[in-house]
Amino acid sequence: MKQTFRSNQEVCHIWASRSQEYGVCGSIYFRGDTIYSYGSHFPMAKFIGDDVVLVTTLKHSSTTSCHQGLVSQAIPPSYKQYHVDTVMGDRLQHVMYYAARLESTYKKFPRARTNSHRYYERNHQIMDEMLDYAERFRCKSKLPNYSRFVLASPENKETADMQREVFTAKQKQIRKTKAAEIKKAKAKNAKMEQLWLSGVMTQGVKFSEVRVRVNPLDPKELNTSSGAYVPLREAKTLYRLIKRNKPVQGIKIGSYTVTGINGTLRVGCHEISRTEIDRFATVMNW
């Protein structure tokens, strides 16, 4: 079985697909459920069960931050992620870390002038994730007294009033800014998609949906925008089965396994729409 991969992006996807015990590319490697950056001293993420992942929020270097971004992109969106300090920590350590982050956003909120709404949103995201973590891992008894650090709580009327004032004043501007950002991002994304599909861009790129093409560096391979590579002939065989409505779950394609299809083809950690599959098949005249 292949263990050395051609790109950091690919080794992250192989880890997320959980199709093998070990894989490496440069300074990223995984062993079992855990993926590391530069060595065992910095575990970036760890699977806990089939679709639950612990992800560290700690930082080490700019390169490791890039590695962490690739890991985050590789984790399927349907999987539950818990953001903790160290993925090797115990339950008490994790809930105390959540509480510390909750307190941090609480204390920063009154001093914020332009980003106060973000602190409010982050404060409640952390609280919701902490409570969900405690529920899933049955450690509610370990939760510290966090209620005094929840923004807009009854225990802190002054902060609640400030929060409401900030939201009322900025709500219109926030919506306007977000709409402009989304429009700009869509235009940029469409341009990058065309460059990637045409082969001008060789590296993987994260689009709103996974795209596929023939690898510009190897015409015998299919390449996804998420950085996965599979033999083109195996992809063609899989497509023919899909077209004839044959069962495909469990079929191996490259280093990945088909886990299902229901409007969207799920292969390892990838989810590829039927529209994209048909588009590529038309281009290939399959």
N, C-alpha and C positions, 0 to 999 in steps of 0.2 A: 504493500500500500504506500502511495506517495506521502511523504512526510515533510519535504521541503518545498515551499511554494514560492511563486515568482514575485509576489507583491505583498506588502503589509495588509492591504485591503482584502486580498484573497484569503490569507491565513485567518483573519478575523471572521470571515464568512464561514470558513470550514469549522472553526470553533463554535460559532453560533448554530451551525447545522447539526452539531453533536454526532457526526458520522464516524469519528475516529478518536483515539485516545490521545494522540500527540501530533503536533504540527509546528513548523517554525519558518520564519522568514526574517532574516537579519536579526534585529533586536527584539522582535515580538515572537513569543512562543506560547503555546498552551499545553497543559498536561491535565487530562481529565476534564473536570468542570471549570477550571480556572485558567485565565489568560493573563500573561505577564508582560511588562515592559522592562527590558534590560536585565531581568533576573528575578529570582524568587522574592527579592526584597520589595518589589512593587507589583502586587497583584491588582489588575485593573477591574476585573469583574469575575463573578463566580455564579454558576447555575446552582439554584437550590430547588430541586424538583424539575419537572419537565418544562415549565414555562414561567419560572420565577427567577429573576437575576438580581444579585447584589452588585451594585456599581459604586466604585469609590469616587468621592468628590475631592479627594486630596490631589495636590499637584506636585510635580517633581521637577520637570524641565519643559521647555517649549516643545521638544521632540516628543516627550511622553504625552503632553497635552494633545498633540496630533494623533498619537496612537489611541488615546482615549476617545477622540472624536470618531476614529474608524471603528472602534469597538461599539460605540453608541449607534452608529449607522447600521452595523451588522445585526444588531438585536432586532428581531421581528417586532413590529409595532403592537402586535396582539399580546406580547409577553409583558408580564408585570415586572417593573423595575423598582427597586428600593435603593435610594442613594444614601450611602453610609460612609463613615470615615475609612474603615478598613474592612474589606470583605471577609477577612479571617477572624473578625471580632465576635464576641458573644452577644446575646440578646440584650443584656443590661447595657453594655457598651454602646450598642446601636441606639437604643431609646434615649440614653443620656446625650448622645450626639445630636439626635433630632431636637431635643429640648434646648440644647445650647444654640443651635441654628435658629430656633424659634425666638429665643431671647435676643439674639443678635439683630434679627430683622425688626423686632419690636423697638429696640433702642435706637436704631438708625432712622426709623420712620419720622419722628418729630423734627429731626434736623434736615430731612430731605426737602429740597425746594422744587426740583424738576422731575424727580423720579419717585415721588412718594407713593404713587399708585402701584408701582412695581413692588415696593416693599410690602404693601398690603397684600397684593396677590401672592407674593412669595411666602409671606407669613402663613396664609391659609393653606397654600399648597403643602408646605412642610407639615402643618398640623394634620391635614387629611392623610398624608402619607404615613405619618407616625402612628396615627390611630389604626390605619389599615394594617400596618406592620404588626402592631400589638395584637390585633384581632387574628391575623393569619398565623402568627407564631405563638399565640396563647401566652402572651407575657404582659397583659394589662396591669398585673400587680406590680410590675417593675416601673411603670410610668411615674415620673416625678410630677410635682404639682406644676402644670404648665399653663393653667387657665389665665394666670395674671399676665402672661406674655402673648395672649391672643389679641390682635388688634380689633378694636370695636367691641370688646367684651364689656359686660355690665360693670365689671370691676374697674374699668378705666373710661369713664364717660368723656373726659376731655379729649382723649385720643380718638374715641368714636366720633365725636363731633368734628374733629379735625379731618378725619378720614372722609366723612360725608361731604364736607366742604370742598376738599380737594377733588373728590370724584365728580361733584356737581359742576365745578368750575372747568375741569379739564376733559370731561366726557366727550364733548363735541370735537375738541381738538385732537384727542386721542383717536377717535374714529376716523377723522379726516386724514391724520398722519398714517394710520395703519392701511387705509384704502390706497393711499399713494404708494406706500411701500410694497403692497401686494401687487399693484399694477406694474411697478418697476421690476419687481422680482419675476413676474410672469414673462415680461418681455425679454429679460436677460436669460431666463430659463429656456425659452423657445429658441433663442439664438444659439445657446450652448448645445441644445439637443441636436440641432442641425449640424453643428460642427462635429459633434461626437458621432452621429450616425454616418456622416460622410467620411469618417476616418481621420479627419484633421487632428482631433484630440485622441491620443492613445491611452491616457490614463482614465480610470473610472471616475464617474461624476454622479453625485446624488441628485436625481431629478424627482419630481413629484410622483412619478410612476417609473418602475423599472423598464428600461428599454433594452433591446437586443440587436446585435449586428454580427456580421462576420468579423473576426479579429483581423484588423488591418495588418498585423504582424505575422499572422498565420492563417491562411485561407481555409484550413481544415478545422478551425475552431469557431465555436459560437462564443461571443463575449457579451456579458451583461454590463449595464452601466454601473452596477454595484461592484464590479471587479471580479466576477466569477467567470471561469473558462470551462467549457465542456466540448467534447468532440462533436463536430457538426453532423456527422453521420448518425450519432446517437440521438441528437436533437431531432433530426429528420424522422427517425424511426418512432420517437415519442409523439411527434406531431401527427403522423399517420394513424397511430392508435387513438389519439384524441379525436381526430376527424371522423373516425369510424365508431366513436362513442364506446371504445373498449376500456375496460378498467386499467388504470395506470398507477394506482397507489402502490408504493413499494418498489417501483421500478428504479434501478440505479441509472444515473446519467452522469458520467464523469465521477467526481468525488461526492456527489449529492444524491439524495433519495427523494423521489416524488412522494409527498405526504397527502396530496389530495387535489381535486379540481372541482370547482363549483362557480364557474364564471371567472375565477382566478386560479391560475396554476400555482400551487405551492411546492417549491423544490428547495429542500434545505431551509434556509432562512429567507429565501426569495419568494416574492409574490408577484407573478406576471399576469397581467390582464389578458383575457381571451382576445381582445381587440388588438393588443400588441403582438400576440402570437400569430394571429391571422395576417396582420400587416407584414410581419417578417416572412411568413410563408409565401405571401404573394410576391414579395421582392425576390425570393429565392426560386419562385416558380415551382413550388412543391405541390 
